[in-house]
Amino acid sequence: MEFFAFIHSLLRYAVLGTVAVAGFAALRGYLTKSPILSWERAAAIIGMILCHVQLVIGLLLYVTRYGSFEEARFSQQVRTCFVSGKWNTSVR
């Protein structure tokens, strides 16, 4: 799992870069009212693929660490926070 954690950590920069490039290309195209170019479409698709890979690896790491979403140590704290509106550190 160390390998997946390393890939997950490195992949965030690729996701950030491709989504930024695709976003700026889409904004430029919208403001200039120009058609979508093939490299702009490719950047958006690559960014989408990298986001999904990042999500799957993150879920894989989460599930292998806790076994399920209910076994997470902080799940009771998160539920208490949303119900009461304040963070309760005494719940373990």
HELIX and SHEET records of a PDB file:
HELIX    1   1 GLU A    2  THR A   32  1                                  31    
HELIX    2   2 SER A   38  TYR A   66  1                                  29    
HELIX    3   3 PHE A   69  GLU A   71  5                                   3    
HELIX    4   4 SER A   75  SER A   84  1                                  10    
END                                                                             
